[in-house]
């Protein structure tokens, strides 16, 4: 083959096929995160489904493994398939053990009807779900809240954004936190944070994601995560730092939109965004 990229592409295909043969969960985590200081702030991840804590978890992983925050994953739902919910909770706990995250369940089977249609048509049930999320916030007093952006295509992702925002509006005006919006199903407008992940961190995210065995057996999306993270760097170099900006030297990255919740309302962070390298402390993101 005269095309010099031919062998390189073939190696990509071979790596993907080899990945299909790797075990799905069932193995222990590589080490444990460092102990947290007693006054470490809390980061709450509001995950629409079990697995979102891994897919968009690069920032949370760095916060926990750098000892900067106690990370708690809030299982907003346990998926739409009733018969899979017990297994999905078990898979989620295994994944969080790899990542060093704690887990909170909103209800024994997770919340139901977390979508914009239910918000409009089932106000009583929606208010009860909002109260559940408000209770989680009040119990943990987070410094940072991680949630999907409002147009992340999937109905439960969009519903989770609305649910968390509605719960924030019920908190006392004295409550303040950093908000970090995530993307997966659809790109967000105006991301302002690109977080680099090292090869070791990506491997840890993949190991945790493989614990969601019932999902990745159906669709091996864990194997495409490194490619998605590499493309985030392509997009993020200019989306975060400005059109025409030179590419950052990251291989893997995740895009976020950081904002502030203060005095009962959301405040956007203006100015040039932040490309956070693996050499910098992720605790910078917690600044309010």
Protein Blocks (a to p, Z undefined) as FASTA:
>chain_A
ZZlklmmmmmmmmmmmmmmmpceehiacehjaddddfklccdddddfbghjlmmmmmmmm
mmmmnopaccddddfbgcjblklmmmmmmmmmmmmmmnopacddfbfnopehiafklmmm
mmmlmmmmmmmmmmmmmmnopabdcdddfklopamlmmmmmmmmmmmmmpcfkbccdddd
ddfkbccehiabdcdddfklmmmmmmmmmmmmmlmmmpcfklmmmmmmmmmmmmmmmmmn
oghiacdfbfbdcdddddddeehiacddedjdddddfkbcfklmmpZZ
